[in-house]
């Protein structure tokens, strides 16, 4: 049965399911001990899973009943559950099938770079804290042509809990090519009794990957001895109140130098020349929003005095310009800009900075460092 604490992704959730593990299979649709119930679920899985043997990731597997049905049909199963006791029972149930059982969080299944033909989840999506982001992450665990099989519902008539079909449909709509849904509440054989609440299955086929495109942005690293110029964002709708390097997007027809010269003039009044610019850092970054797409940022170093004295030319977007020591930057900065300047100070030149779902836009010194340095080659080919 669903947890009484929707969205809980902490140790307390694992403790709850650990305490429920011993009696979990007593529910007809959990243990599948009744041959009629087991046969009903097996028939549905035959419809939802590929015909030939495939790699199936069962997330939130519980005691492994659906994993066992999939393995019995020749599928190669990897099962994941947050509860160590649930996983222990699943291992016992799946012994001899070749299935692997892992302990881990559904939002970040511990499968590394492995990819699957099917991601299967039953009575789990409704508990996720950021459903849209997690579902998109699961879709990214699929091979081309793979599918998500999601078994969900809204349980209870007095105090219902769950995720309605329409809500789940909206969550997958931005990236799904094809969605098939089935009502399950009208089939009492699945539950060992008649039910009246909303229960359904959704098979989601993600759209094939699109040709990758990215916004390119440019950032001014204006140096005055040991200091760097920052601007405080205002009235933009994104990261307002946070410090950031003067920056902007490359427009159609511009190269990155032209864009930096234009943005510096528009924001700070500096009249720079191409020879004033030196490449300080190239960073690929992504914001923490579920729908955020990666961007590539070019950070250009400019020495103070080039192009004149900086002034705030866009007070409607920037509430303040100020100088800060490069080795003592303010905490209230846009996180990826802070990471870029930290990497620049350390002498790095190529960096990845991809937020995780739930990360704040603002720099937080208590969070793990998301920056990954990409070392340049040091051995040039001889001629």
HELIX and SHEET records of a PDB file:
HELIX    1   1 UNK A   11  UNK A   24  1                                  14    
HELIX    2   2 UNK A   28  UNK A   31  1                                   4    
HELIX    3   3 UNK A   35  UNK A   48  1                                  14    
HELIX    4   4 UNK A   65  UNK A   72  1                                   8    
HELIX    5   5 UNK A   84  UNK A   94  1                                  11    
HELIX    6   6 UNK A  106  UNK A  108  5                                   3    
HELIX    7   7 UNK A  125  UNK A  127  5                                   3    
HELIX    8   8 UNK A  131  UNK A  140  1                                  10    
HELIX    9   9 UNK A  165  UNK A  173  1                                   9    
HELIX   10  10 UNK A  188  UNK A  190  5                                   3    
HELIX   11  11 UNK A  256  UNK A  268  1                                  13    
HELIX   12  12 UNK A  274  UNK A  276  5                                   3    
HELIX   13  13 UNK A  335  UNK A  345  1                                  11    
SHEET    1   A 6 UNK A 100  UNK A 103  0                                        
SHEET    2   A 6 UNK A  76  UNK A  81  1                                        
SHEET    3   A 6 UNK A  55  UNK A  59  1                                        
SHEET    4   A 6 UNK A 116  UNK A 122  1                                        
SHEET    5   A 6 UNK A 142  UNK A 155  1                                        
SHEET    6   A 6 UNK A 161  UNK A 162 -1                                        
SHEET    1   B 7 UNK A 100  UNK A 103  0                                        
SHEET    2   B 7 UNK A  76  UNK A  81  1                                        
SHEET    3   B 7 UNK A  55  UNK A  59  1                                        
SHEET    4   B 7 UNK A 116  UNK A 122  1                                        
SHEET    5   B 7 UNK A 142  UNK A 155  1                                        
SHEET    6   B 7 UNK A 198  UNK A 206 -1                                        
SHEET    7   B 7 UNK A 176  UNK A 183 -1                                        
SHEET    1   C 4 UNK A 243  UNK A 244  0                                        
SHEET    2   C 4 UNK A 227  UNK A 233 -1                                        
SHEET    3   C 4 UNK A 215  UNK A 224 -1                                        
SHEET    4   C 4 UNK A 247  UNK A 249 -1                                        
SHEET    1   D 7 UNK A 243  UNK A 244  0                                        
SHEET    2   D 7 UNK A 227  UNK A 233 -1                                        
SHEET    3   D 7 UNK A 215  UNK A 224 -1                                        
SHEET    4   D 7 UNK A 295  UNK A 303  1                                        
SHEET    5   D 7 UNK A 278  UNK A 286 -1                                        
SHEET    6   D 7 UNK A 350  UNK A 354  1                                        
SHEET    7   D 7 UNK A 371  UNK A 373 -1                                        
SHEET    1   E 3 UNK A 243  UNK A 244  0                                        
SHEET    2   E 3 UNK A 227  UNK A 233 -1                                        
SHEET    3   E 3 UNK A 318  UNK A 325 -1                                        
END                                                                             
